[in-house]
Amino acid sequence: MTDIATERAVRLAAEPLREAGPRPGFASGTLSSLRDIAAHRELMGFLVRRELKSRYKDSALGFLWSLIRPLAMLLIYYIALGKFLGAARSIPDFAIFIYTGLTAWTLFNEIVTIGTASIVANSGLIKKVYLPREVFPLSVVGSAVFNFLIQLGILLGATVVVGRFPSGTRWFYFPLSLAVLLVFATAMALLLSAVNVYLRDVGYLVEVALMILFWASPIVYSWAQVQKTLYPKHVTLEQLYLANPVTVVVVGFQQSFWVAGTGRPIPDHLNERLWISLAVGVLLLWVCQRTFARLQANFAQEL
C-alpha cells in the first residue's frame, strides 16, 4: 500500500504545475478564459440539463410550467389592459402584440434574475473544486434559451391561428434583436452574479430594477403611445427612453412578429440603433467578464 502511494506521489510530482484561475489582462486574460470555458463545455451542458431538470423536479406538469407563467401574464394583461382599460381598441391584434413583448422580456428577466443567484446557488461545488466560474451564469443562459424556444413556438403558432404569420424582410429584425438581448443579459448575469457573492442585497436590487425596466419598455403599451407623449416637447426624455436596450429589442421583436402593427410608428433608425446596441453590448460583456474574473478569486472564501 505504501509503495502504491509513493509511486502515485512520484507521478504527481512529475506532472507540470498548472496555474488555476483566470489570468490577468484584458486581451490575454480574455483568451485564457474563453479557452478554459471551451474546455469545460461538456460540464456546462450538464449544468444546463441539471438546471432544467431541477427547476421542474417532482412537478406533475414539468416543462409546461415554462408556458403557463407567460400565458397567465398574457391573460392578465390582455383582460386588465386590453379589455378593461381599452388598450386593445388602439392596438390591433393586442394578444400577439403583448405576447411578443412578454416573450422577449421573459428571456431577459430569467437570465438576469437566475443568473444573479447562480454563483451563490452553486457554492457547494465552487468550494470543492476549481472550474471556470463563468459556466454557472452561462448555464442559466442555456436553460433560459431552451424555455424561450418553447415560448417562441407558441408565438409563431398564434400568428398562424390569426392568419398573420411573419414573412419577408421583417425576419431580419429577429436575429439582431435576439443577439442584443442575449449579449446584454449575459453581461448583467456575469457582473451581478459576482457582486452578489460579496453583497447579498444585489438580488433584491435586481428585482426592483427589473420591475422598473419592465414598465420602462414598450411591452404592455405601444411605442406610438410613448412617442405621442414625449415628442416633440420632451425629445431628451425620448432619447433616454430609447437608450434602454430592452426598448429597442422589444420593438425589434414586434417588427418581426406583430404583423398587424405594420405601418405603425417605430423609433427612427431602428436598425442602426440595434447595431449600435449590439456593439455597446459586446463591449459591456467583455468588461463584465473581466470584472467577474477579478472578483472570482475570493469566491470560495466569501461563500
BATORGU-663472 format. One line per 5 residues: number of its first residue (from 1); for each residue x, y, z of C-alpha. Coordinates in steps of 0.25 Angstrom, whole numbers, plus 5000, padded with zeros to 4 digits. Example, Ala and Ser with C-alpha at 12.3 -4.5 7.8 and 13.67 -1.06 7.14 Angstrom:
1> 5049/4982/5031 ~ 5055/4996/5029
% end
This chain:
1> 5000/5000/5000 ~ 5012/5009/5003 ~ 5018/5006/4990 ~ 5006/5010/4982 ~ 5005/5023/4990
6> 5019/5026/4988 ~ 5018/5023/4973 ~ 5006/5032/4972 ~ 5013/5043/4979 ~ 5025/5042/4969
11> 5016/5042/4957 ~ 5009/5055/4962 ~ 5022/5062/4965 ~ 5026/5059/4950 ~ 5014/5066/4945
16> 5016/5080/4941 ~ 5010/5091/4950 ~ 4998/5098/4944 ~ 4992/5111/4949 ~ 4978/5110/4953
21> 4969/5122/4951 ~ 4967/5133/4941 ~ 4980/5141/4936 ~ 4981/5156/4938 ~ 4980/5165/4926
26> 4968/5169/4917 ~ 4974/5162/4904 ~ 4982/5150/4909 ~ 4972/5148/4921 ~ 4960/5148/4912
31> 4966/5138/4902 ~ 4970/5129/4914 ~ 4956/5130/4920 ~ 4950/5126/4907 ~ 4959/5114/4905
36> 4956/5110/4919 ~ 4941/5111/4917 ~ 4942/5103/4904 ~ 4950/5092/4911 ~ 4938/5091/4921
41> 4927/5091/4910 ~ 4922/5077/4914 ~ 4921/5082/4928 ~ 4913/5094/4924 ~ 4904/5085/4916
46> 4902/5076/4928 ~ 4899/5089/4937 ~ 4888/5093/4926 ~ 4881/5080/4927 ~ 4882/5080/4942
51> 4876/5094/4943 ~ 4865/5090/4934 ~ 4862/5077/4942 ~ 4863/5083/4956 ~ 4854/5094/4952
56> 4843/5085/4950 ~ 4847/5073/4959 ~ 4835/5066/4965 ~ 4826/5074/4957 ~ 4814/5067/4950
61> 4813/5077/4939 ~ 4828/5078/4937 ~ 4833/5087/4925 ~ 4818/5092/4923 ~ 4821/5102/4934
66> 4830/5109/4925 ~ 4818/5112/4917 ~ 4807/5114/4928 ~ 4814/5126/4934 ~ 4815/5135/4922
71> 4801/5130/4917 ~ 4796/5135/4931 ~ 4803/5148/4929 ~ 4797/5149/4915 ~ 4783/5147/4920
76> 4784/5157/4932 ~ 4790/5168/4923 ~ 4780/5165/4912 ~ 4768/5166/4921 ~ 4773/5177/4930
81> 4779/5186/4920 ~ 4773/5181/4907 ~ 4759/5180/4911 ~ 4756/5188/4924 ~ 4766/5199/4920
86> 4763/5199/4906 ~ 4777/5197/4900 ~ 4772/5186/4891 ~ 4764/5197/4883 ~ 4776/5205/4879
91> 4786/5193/4877 ~ 4782/5183/4866 ~ 4784/5168/4870 ~ 4787/5172/4884 ~ 4789/5158/4889
96> 4800/5156/4878 ~ 4806/5169/4882 ~ 4807/5167/4897 ~ 4811/5152/4896 ~ 4823/5157/4886
101> 4828/5167/4897 ~ 4826/5157/4908 ~ 4834/5146/4900 ~ 4846/5155/4899 ~ 4844/5160/4913
106> 4843/5147/4920 ~ 4856/5142/4913 ~ 4864/5155/4918 ~ 4857/5154/4932 ~ 4860/5139/4934
111> 4875/5141/4930 ~ 4877/5153/4939 ~ 4869/5148/4951 ~ 4874/5134/4952 ~ 4888/5137/4947
116> 4890/5147/4958 ~ 4888/5136/4968 ~ 4895/5125/4960 ~ 4909/5126/4968 ~ 4903/5126/4982
121> 4893/5115/4978 ~ 4905/5106/4974 ~ 4914/5110/4986 ~ 4916/5095/4990 ~ 4922/5092/4977
126> 4931/5104/4976 ~ 4937/5102/4989 ~ 4941/5088/4986 ~ 4947/5088/4972 ~ 4953/5098/4962
131> 4946/5101/4950 ~ 4943/5113/4942 ~ 4932/5120/4950 ~ 4926/5126/4937 ~ 4920/5113/4934
136> 4909/5115/4945 ~ 4903/5128/4939 ~ 4905/5123/4925 ~ 4898/5110/4928 ~ 4886/5119/4932
141> 4886/5126/4919 ~ 4886/5112/4912 ~ 4873/5107/4920 ~ 4867/5121/4918 ~ 4869/5120/4903
146> 4862/5106/4904 ~ 4850/5112/4910 ~ 4850/5123/4901 ~ 4849/5114/4889 ~ 4837/5107/4894
151> 4830/5121/4896 ~ 4835/5125/4882 ~ 4828/5113/4877 ~ 4815/5117/4883 ~ 4816/5131/4878
156> 4818/5126/4864 ~ 4806/5117/4865 ~ 4798/5128/4870 ~ 4802/5136/4857 ~ 4797/5125/4849
161> 4784/5124/4856 ~ 4781/5139/4854 ~ 4785/5138/4839 ~ 4797/5147/4841 ~ 4810/5139/4840
166> 4822/5148/4839 ~ 4829/5147/4825 ~ 4839/5155/4817 ~ 4849/5165/4822 ~ 4843/5166/4835
171> 4850/5154/4840 ~ 4863/5161/4839 ~ 4860/5169/4852 ~ 4859/5156/4860 ~ 4873/5150/4860
176> 4879/5164/4862 ~ 4869/5167/4874 ~ 4871/5154/4880 ~ 4887/5156/4879 ~ 4885/5169/4886
181> 4877/5163/4897 ~ 4886/5151/4900 ~ 4898/5160/4900 ~ 4893/5170/4910 ~ 4886/5159/4919
186> 4899/5151/4919 ~ 4907/5163/4923 ~ 4898/5166/4934 ~ 4897/5152/4939 ~ 4912/5151/4940
191> 4914/5164/4947 ~ 4903/5163/4956 ~ 4906/5148/4960 ~ 4920/5152/4964 ~ 4915/5165/4972
196> 4904/5156/4979 ~ 4915/5148/4985 ~ 4920/5160/4993 ~ 4907/5168/4995 ~ 4895/5159/4996
201> 4886/5171/4995 ~ 4888/5171/4980 ~ 4877/5160/4978 ~ 4867/5170/4984 ~ 4872/5182/4976
206> 4871/5174/4963 ~ 4856/5170/4966 ~ 4853/5185/4967 ~ 4861/5189/4955 ~ 4855/5179/4947
211> 4841/5183/4951 ~ 4844/5198/4947 ~ 4851/5193/4934 ~ 4838/5185/4930 ~ 4830/5197/4931
216> 4840/5206/4924 ~ 4839/5197/4912 ~ 4828/5197/4902 ~ 4823/5183/4905 ~ 4809/5185/4910
221> 4807/5199/4903 ~ 4812/5203/4889 ~ 4824/5211/4884 ~ 4813/5220/4877 ~ 4808/5224/4891
226> 4821/5227/4896 ~ 4825/5236/4884 ~ 4811/5243/4885 ~ 4814/5247/4900 ~ 4829/5251/4899
231> 4830/5256/4885 ~ 4833/5268/4882 ~ 4833/5274/4895 ~ 4842/5264/4902 ~ 4852/5260/4892
236> 4863/5257/4902 ~ 4854/5248/4910 ~ 4850/5241/4897 ~ 4865/5238/4894 ~ 4867/5234/4909
241> 4856/5224/4907 ~ 4862/5219/4894 ~ 4875/5217/4901 ~ 4869/5205/4909 ~ 4874/5193/4901
246> 4861/5185/4905 ~ 4853/5196/4898 ~ 4859/5194/4884 ~ 4859/5179/4886 ~ 4845/5179/4889
251> 4841/5188/4877 ~ 4850/5179/4868 ~ 4843/5167/4873 ~ 4830/5174/4870 ~ 4835/5177/4856
256> 4837/5163/4854 ~ 4825/5156/4859 ~ 4814/5167/4861 ~ 4809/5167/4846 ~ 4797/5175/4850
261> 4806/5186/4854 ~ 4812/5189/4840 ~ 4812/5203/4837 ~ 4810/5208/4851 ~ 4821/5217/4857
266> 4835/5211/4861 ~ 4847/5218/4866 ~ 4855/5226/4856 ~ 4867/5217/4850 ~ 4863/5205/4858
271> 4872/5196/4850 ~ 4884/5205/4853 ~ 4880/5206/4868 ~ 4880/5191/4869 ~ 4894/5190/4863
276> 4899/5201/4872 ~ 4893/5194/4884 ~ 4900/5181/4880 ~ 4913/5187/4879 ~ 4912/5194/4892
281> 4907/5181/4898 ~ 4919/5173/4893 ~ 4928/5183/4899 ~ 4920/5183/4912 ~ 4920/5167/4912
286> 4935/5168/4911 ~ 4937/5178/4923 ~ 4927/5170/4931 ~ 4935/5157/4928 ~ 4948/5163/4932
291> 4941/5169/4945 ~ 4936/5155/4948 ~ 4950/5149/4946 ~ 4956/5159/4956 ~ 4945/5157/4967
296> 4944/5141/4966 ~ 4958/5140/4973 ~ 4951/5140/4986 ~ 4938/5133/4983 ~ 4941/5121/4991
301> 4945/5129/5004 ~ 4933/5138/5003 ~ 4923/5127/5001
% end
